[in-house]
Amino acid sequence: MSALSTPATYEDILYEERGRVATITFNRPHRLNAFRAQTYREVMDALHRAGWNHEIGVIVLTGTGDRAFGVGGDVKEERKADRVGHGLGTLGNSCELLWSLIRDIPKPIVAKVRGYAVGSSNVIVTLCDLAIAAESASFGQAGPRVGSVDPLGASVLARVVGEKRAREIWYLCRLYPAAEALAMGMVNAVVPDDQLDAEVDRWCDELVQKSPTALALAKRVFNADTEGARGASMLGYSAVGLYYNTAEAKEGGNAFREKRAPDFYAAREQG
């Protein structure tokens, strides 16, 4: 990572510190807060800023507007960059670096979710320490539908909801309403939309009253259970990076942009 940017120079996110809470807001509502390479860089920069600031006790991740927490990667930006090589990390879009950073930050990270949390944005929710959702929120993965997969997101989700449900979520790419996500353990609480901000504030107020060192140690202990999955996932990202260059993977993105059903089997025969 380069030297920290200033909040005034961010293009894709908003950054705010209020008391002992830092809030990072994905600010691309015109793209339903989809991530491009710049977004990954700025979120990581802001996480570094807040994560090792001893005055900050909790970090909140959220999205601008009511329609989406985020809908994964920006397919238009990926098409411009041919999906590989336009960012950092094996996949080119820095996601595996961001995932590690979310786990390594030594303080609780809370996902505040309105609207859609789909694809890699749902992986963010999975990896955050806590998640609180509005009743209108919905969750799901889109990877196999668009020619993608996230190894760490799939592995950790299996620990969260159980392997059978995790396979269902990843294989079928369905959307799950907030109430069902709560029942599966994907989120910690669901509240009416107009109460979400106040509810997250209450959770943050409780967290900042706790020992920050004890919380950091507890986070390390919980993460230790899935550290092996993270190591194996790094190998998985290398395979996914190669897969993204195949005709089969490109068919998913092309079909999504062209608003048609993909034909993965034909693409695989061609490529």
Buried (B, 14 or more C-beta within 10 A) or exposed (E): EEEEBEBEEBEBBBBEBEEBBBBBBBBBBEBBBBBBBBBBBBBBBBBBBBBEBEEBBBBBBBBBBEBBBBBBBBBEBBBEBEBBEBBBBBBBBBBBBBBBBBBEBEBBBBBBBBBBBBBBBBBBBBBBBBBBBBBBBBBBBBBBBBBBBBBBBBBBBBBBBEEEBBBBBBEEBEBBBBEBBBEBBBBBBBBEBEEBBEBBBBBBBEBBEEEBEEBBEBBEEEBEEBEEBBEEBBEBBBEBBEBBEBBBBBBBBBBBEEEEEBEBEEBEEEE
